Amino acid sequence: MQLLTIRLFAVLLFTFTAIHCSGQDRQNQKSLQAAGSTENHRDVEGEKTLHDFTVKDIDGNDFSLSSLKRKKVLVVNVASKCGLTPQYEQLQELYEKYGHLNFVVIGFPANNFMEQEPGTNLEIKEFCTLKYGVTFPMMEKISVKGEDQAPLYQWLTKKSENGVIDQEVTWNFQKFMVDEEGRLVDVVMPKESPMSEKIVNWITGN
């Protein structure tokens, strides 16, 4: 009888130990998963966004792109002497029509393509204002490709920095679509109209 009692006690002890260890393993696994989830969340939070950059506006003042938080932003490299220069008019139309939807266009003059933006910042400002009535924010002239590429355009064009796509700037009036959180969404190539269905649907959420 005593031997039977000892054996029964041993079985119960073994069962309790197994259940406890199994539960502890599950708890440890959950802790590891939670830690992994937190780490992934940190990685996403640690990615650079449009809002991390400060540039100069066309008047030479600092322009913090963090001021565009909660807005969809269309970033466009512009030029005054290009066959696509009339897109200024469409960009202004887009800005006026959808600005109330927390949308903004920002233009970056660039002389990278056949020197089609040779003017000074003042000359560029006068040209786009007087000829096309531009009221959306215009930045100072920069380089959008090559060895002297501006930091913002390094981020826009390199997947290693934006986490989305490698897409060099191929010509004037290339359009980068950036969401309310400052993350790159997509690119629209130079010849496609600023009023294209792709851009309008993105702005309106259709």
C-alpha positions as CSV (number, residue, x, y, z in Angstrom):
1,M,0.0,0.0,0.0
2,Q,2.8,2.4,0.9
3,L,4.6,1.6,-2.4
4,L,1.4,2.4,-4.3
5,T,1.1,5.7,-2.5
6,I,4.6,6.6,-3.4
7,R,4.1,5.7,-7.0
8,L,0.9,7.8,-7.2
9,F,2.6,10.7,-5.6
10,A,5.5,10.5,-8.2
11,V,3.0,10.4,-11.1
12,L,1.2,13.5,-9.7
13,L,4.5,15.3,-9.2
14,F,5.6,14.5,-12.8
15,T,2.3,15.7,-14.3
16,F,2.4,18.9,-12.3
17,T,6.0,19.6,-13.4
18,A,5.2,18.9,-17.1
19,I,2.1,21.2,-17.0
20,H,4.1,24.0,-15.3
21,C,7.0,23.8,-17.7
22,S,4.7,23.7,-20.7
23,G,2.9,26.8,-19.5
24,Q,6.2,28.5,-18.8
25,D,7.4,27.7,-22.4
26,R,4.2,29.2,-23.8
27,Q,4.7,32.3,-21.7
28,N,8.3,32.6,-22.8
29,Q,7.2,32.2,-26.4
30,K,4.6,35.0,-26.0
31,S,7.3,37.2,-24.5
32,L,9.6,36.6,-27.4
33,Q,6.8,37.3,-29.9
34,A,5.9,40.5,-28.1
35,A,9.6,41.6,-28.0
36,G,9.8,40.9,-31.8
37,S,6.7,42.8,-32.4
38,T,8.0,45.7,-30.4
39,E,11.3,45.6,-32.3
40,N,9.6,45.6,-35.7
41,H,7.5,48.5,-34.5
42,R,10.6,50.4,-33.6
43,D,12.1,49.6,-37.0
44,V,9.1,51.2,-38.7
45,E,9.1,54.2,-36.4
46,G,12.8,54.6,-37.0
47,E,12.5,55.0,-40.8
48,K,13.2,58.5,-42.1
49,T,10.2,60.3,-43.6
50,L,9.6,63.5,-45.5
51,H,9.0,65.2,-42.2
52,D,12.6,64.7,-41.1
53,F,13.9,67.2,-43.7
54,T,14.3,70.9,-43.7
55,V,14.9,72.7,-47.0
56,K,15.1,76.3,-48.2
57,D,12.2,78.0,-49.8
58,I,12.6,80.1,-52.9
59,D,13.1,83.2,-50.8
60,G,16.0,81.5,-48.9
61,N,14.1,80.8,-45.7
62,D,14.2,77.5,-43.8
63,F,11.1,75.4,-44.6
64,S,10.6,72.5,-42.3
65,L,8.7,69.7,-44.1
66,S,7.4,68.6,-40.7
67,S,5.0,71.5,-41.2
68,L,3.2,69.3,-43.8
69,K,2.3,66.6,-41.4
70,R,-1.3,65.3,-41.9
71,K,-1.1,66.5,-45.5
72,K,-0.7,64.5,-48.8
73,V,2.2,66.0,-50.6
74,L,3.1,66.0,-54.3
75,V,6.8,66.7,-54.7
76,V,7.8,67.9,-58.2
77,N,11.0,69.0,-59.8
78,V,10.2,71.9,-62.1
79,A,11.9,73.8,-64.8
80,S,11.1,77.0,-66.7
81,K,12.3,76.2,-70.2
82,C,11.1,72.6,-70.7
83,G,8.4,71.2,-73.1
84,L,6.6,70.1,-69.9
85,T,6.7,73.6,-68.3
86,P,3.0,74.1,-69.0
87,Q,2.4,71.5,-66.3
88,Y,2.8,74.4,-63.9
89,E,-0.7,75.4,-64.8
90,Q,-2.1,71.9,-64.1
91,L,-0.2,71.7,-60.8
92,Q,-1.7,75.0,-59.7
93,E,-5.2,73.8,-60.7
94,L,-4.6,70.6,-58.7
95,Y,-3.5,72.6,-55.7
96,E,-6.5,75.0,-55.9
97,K,-9.0,72.2,-56.5
98,Y,-7.9,69.8,-53.7
99,G,-6.1,71.9,-51.2
100,H,-9.1,71.7,-48.9
101,L,-8.5,68.0,-48.7
102,N,-5.2,68.5,-46.8
103,F,-3.2,68.3,-50.0
104,V,-0.3,70.4,-51.1
105,V,2.1,70.6,-54.0
106,I,5.8,71.6,-53.4
107,G,8.0,72.6,-56.4
108,F,11.8,72.2,-56.5
109,P,13.4,74.0,-59.5
110,A,16.3,72.0,-60.9
111,N,18.7,72.5,-63.7
112,N,19.7,68.9,-64.2
113,F,18.2,68.3,-67.6
114,M,19.7,70.1,-70.6
115,E,20.0,73.2,-68.4
116,Q,16.3,74.0,-68.7
117,E,16.2,75.8,-65.4
118,P,19.0,78.4,-65.8
119,G,17.5,81.2,-63.8
120,T,18.1,82.5,-60.3
121,N,15.6,81.8,-57.5
122,L,14.2,85.3,-57.9
123,E,13.8,84.9,-61.7
124,I,12.1,81.5,-61.2
125,K,9.7,82.9,-58.7
126,E,8.8,85.8,-61.0
127,F,8.3,83.5,-64.0
128,C,6.0,80.9,-62.4
129,T,4.1,83.5,-60.5
130,L,3.5,85.9,-63.4
131,K,3.0,83.3,-66.2
132,Y,1.2,80.5,-64.3
133,G,-0.1,82.2,-61.2
134,V,1.6,79.7,-58.9
135,T,0.7,80.0,-55.3
136,F,1.8,76.5,-54.0
137,P,5.1,76.5,-52.1
138,M,8.2,76.8,-54.2
139,M,11.6,75.9,-52.9
140,E,15.1,77.1,-53.9
141,K,16.8,75.6,-56.9
142,I,18.5,72.3,-56.1
143,S,20.1,69.3,-57.8
144,V,17.8,66.2,-58.0
145,K,20.4,63.7,-59.4
146,G,24.1,63.2,-59.6
147,E,26.9,63.6,-57.1
148,D,25.4,66.9,-55.7
149,Q,21.9,65.4,-55.3
150,A,20.0,67.1,-52.5
151,P,19.4,64.9,-49.4
152,L,15.6,65.0,-49.9
153,Y,16.0,63.6,-53.4
154,Q,18.4,60.9,-52.1
155,W,15.6,59.8,-49.9
156,L,12.9,60.0,-52.6
157,T,14.9,58.0,-55.1
158,K,16.6,55.3,-53.1
159,K,14.7,52.3,-51.6
160,S,17.4,51.9,-49.0
161,E,16.3,55.3,-47.6
162,N,12.6,55.5,-48.3
163,G,11.8,51.8,-47.9
164,V,9.5,51.7,-51.0
165,I,11.2,52.0,-54.4
166,D,14.4,52.8,-56.3
167,Q,13.4,55.4,-58.9
168,E,15.8,58.0,-60.2
169,V,14.5,61.3,-61.6
170,T,14.3,60.9,-65.3
171,W,13.3,64.4,-66.4
172,N,11.6,67.6,-65.3
173,F,8.2,67.4,-63.7
174,Q,8.5,63.9,-62.1
175,K,6.0,63.6,-59.3
176,F,6.5,61.9,-56.0
177,M,3.4,61.1,-53.9
178,V,3.9,61.3,-50.1
179,D,1.2,60.4,-47.6
180,E,0.1,62.2,-44.4
181,E,2.7,60.3,-42.4
182,G,5.5,61.5,-44.6
183,R,6.0,58.1,-46.3
184,L,6.6,57.7,-50.0
185,V,3.6,56.1,-51.7
186,D,4.3,56.1,-55.5
187,V,5.9,58.0,-58.4
188,V,4.2,59.5,-61.4
189,M,6.5,60.0,-64.4
190,P,7.2,63.4,-66.0
191,K,4.9,63.2,-69.1
192,E,1.9,62.1,-67.1
193,S,-0.4,65.0,-66.3
194,P,-0.7,66.3,-62.7
195,M,-4.4,65.9,-63.2
196,S,-4.1,62.3,-64.0
197,E,-6.6,59.8,-62.6
198,K,-3.9,58.1,-60.6
199,I,-3.0,61.4,-58.7
200,V,-6.6,62.6,-58.3
201,N,-7.8,59.2,-57.0
202,W,-4.9,59.2,-54.5
203,I,-5.8,62.7,-53.2
204,T,-9.5,62.0,-52.9
205,G,-9.2,58.5,-51.6
206,N,-11.2,56.9,-54.5
